[in-house]
Every structure is written in structure tokens, then in C-alpha cells.
């Protein structure tokens, strides 16, 4: 029997028949994951039951305790299977085969057992502490001497963990990269409650940032003539404006539209991120005309403006790997080459954090108003004295507010404050704002009732914002943001409270 058959046979024995208790534990863990609470425990712990043991203690034990997925014997066998992947006596190809055997077991394992494998990969494949400290001491002693560069190389090599080599072996085969991306996506909801998984997460993020560097990505246009399987991916992963039907997606891929995505050779047929663009005659102020399936296509000969109205990441396992800014730059270059008449590149973007932020900061914002403004607002609401609760209740139906209503203007002013002055650690509070402003865009214009959908009303009272990509001022805007100053138009500044 060769070594590949041996490891395959042993890995297959890792998965015992799931008992009723284990199925219950897996259900509880899945529920915790779905709720975002994470599952430090593999099963609910009865009052008075012993605390769950660490992985090192479980590896040394003889019997499984309640709440543990893999028994000590099976946990040791799982560790042996992982160690066999990076056995220095086997080739990279053989190590890759062994990794795929583990991946095959993982595909059929309950969630609680998968979590045990994450913990093994995170905790049992660390860099040698003694060698690391020794290399650090040598490097510190060599600083300022001719040996400094060599000492630094030794130190860097000493800090590389066996975990990195383990993950690299999974990438030997094309499906191995898919396996690792999906593994991290499944693990992410558990990180907050179980810090032991952090080492594996950071290692994966580091490796993905190299494997998915924009230099290895292919920009492709997605059109109505693309394979149906690819168009189905757009429907599946659209994260900004849900695609309601095939007629909807056809409209988004019409002659006056463009859709581009970044693709990686190891994940064929799946766009890692895609952007939807409308080619129009002026800066869009509402999403409804862009999503109107019955509207006639715009005349491309008159199009002067490209509106980026939806950008969606598709792989949560690639969180922290940034390629959105490169996508926009590449798309702008592509559009300029195809349509030289295009002069304006802007977005029509949601403001997803506005409503929740407003609920927490209404009192502070109202206190910033002059007495006259506050009285006028209170009169419009019928509240004297004006309270934050009354204000929040009054904007529950923003679409019903008249154009000259003090409430409507106040809501616009709050949004301007949120986007232009709301910073935390020098970064914009809103996630979409962080993305576009970090790419060098400017907050250009707020649009009333731009997204009257239930989602738009819930997130931002129906407001949307245009971020302008002024190609000559991108670096200037980034520099302003680095100084803690959000680049905004004069129109927006006039709304500041």
C-alpha cells in the first residue's frame, strides 16, 4: 500500500457516524454562526458541567468530554493527517494529494468537527518560539553592521510558520484554492468569540493577498451573451440592488450598460467582484430610472457620464483582500477607450449606515441647531420642546415630507454631517464612503428619495449619494482624507449643521 492510499484511508476514518448528541451540537453551532454569535462551545454546556478543554489538553487525553466534537483519538489522527501533508520526505505533489484527501473529509464533516480542524491548523502549526527569539536576538545585535541584511533574512525565515506551508500544499491543485476560500468564509463568523482561530485567519488573509493580487486577475466584461451560469452568478451575488428577474438582469446588461468583473484562474467562472455601470447624459439622482426594465436604452452617442451604481464582492472568504479600487480604475480606462465622449465618472451609492447612526446621534445633532432652527423644526413636528424621539418618529415616512419641509432639510443636513464630518480613527463612518473616498472620490451630491425601496428607506430614509471620481484630483482627495478631512463639494458643505 503506497503512502497516498494510506493517508486517504486514515483520513476517511476521521469521520465517525454522527451521534444524536453530535448532530444537536452541530445544529447549535450552525445557529450560533447564523446569528453572528459564534460558537466557542461545540454544544450547549449544562450548568455545573466542566469547562471545555483546550486543544493541547484534548490531544493528551484518553476520553472525550461532553461538548467536544472529535474524540482525543480522532483529534490526534486528524493532526497526523495534517502533519503528513507537510512531511519533508514527500514531494509537493504528494503533499497536495494528501491535502485534497483532508479536503474531501472536510466536505462531509459536521460543522463542529470542521471547527476542530480549524483549531488544529491554527494552534498546532506555529513558528518555533526558541528559533524565533534566537533569530531576533541575532538581528538586533547585527543592526548597523554589515551582517544586518543577512540577520534580517534569518529572522524572517524563523518567523514563517509551518501553517503557511500547510496552506500552500492545499493550493497545489486548482480546487484547493476554492477549498481554502470557502473554509475562511465559514470560519469568519466565529473569530470574534474564539481568538484561537485568529492565527489561521491572518495567515489565510496574507496568502490570499498574494494569490489574488490584481496583477493575477483578469478584467472581463459580462454581457447578455455571456454563459448563463455566469449571469446566474450576478443574480446570486448582487449585494446592492437585488435582481428581481431575468428581465431585470437583461436590462442591466443592455446596450447602454456595462458590467465588468475581476476573475482569477483558480476560480474560473466566478467574478471575485463586479461593477454595474450605466452610460447616461447626466449625473443620476435616482436609482429607479436605472433599474426600470421598460425604459428605452440611452443613446450612446450622447452619453457623457458613466454611473457606477452597484459594486458587489462575491467571496466573503477574501475579506481584507482589496481589489475594488483597481477594478474601478481599470473600468474607467476601458470605458474611456471605448467611449471618448465620457467626461464624468461618478457613482449613485447607498448610505447603509445612516439610519442607525442617526438613531444614536439625533440628540447631539439637534443640540447643534440654533434656537430659531430648533423652534422651526419643533413647530413642523408639533413638538414643544423638540425631543430626539419626536424627531426620529417624524422621519419614519420621509417620502411624504413636502419639498420645503424643515424636516426634509434637517434630514439632508444630518446626512451631510454623517458623510462629511463623521469620522472614526480618521476614517469615514460609512462603509461605502470609506471605499469610494479611499479611492480618491469626492462626496458630490445628496439625492432625496433616490431609493424608495424598503431597503433604501430602512438604511438611509431613501437618500443616496453621488461620489465623483475627478481623475485629475484623485491623489489630492486621498491626501485630504489622510489628514482627516473628507473631500466634499460646496453643495454638501452648505448643508453642514
Protein Blocks (a to p, Z undefined) as FASTA:
>chain_A
ZZklmmmmmmmmmpccddfklmmmmmmmmmmmmnonopfbfbdcdehiacdddfklmmmm
mbdcehiabdfklmmmmmmmmmmmmomkbcfklmmmmmmmmmmmmmmpcfklmmmmmmmm
mmmmcccfklmmmmmmmmmmmgopaklmmmmmmmmmmmpcfklmmmmmmmmpmklmmmmm
mmmmmmmmmmmmmmklmmmmmmmmmmmmmmmgfklpccddddfkbcfklmmmmmmmomkb
ccfbfklmmmmmmmkbccdddddfklghiafbdcdddddfbdcfbfklmmmmkbccddfk
lpcbdcdfbdcdfblklgoiacklmmmmmmmmmmmmmmmmbmbdcdddddfklmmmmmmm
mmmmmmmpcfklmmmmmmmnopacddfklmmmmmmmmmlpcfklmklmmmmmmmmmmmmm
mcgehiafblklmmmmmnopacfbdcehklmcfklmmmnnopacdddddfklmmmmmmmm
mnopacddfklmmmpZZ
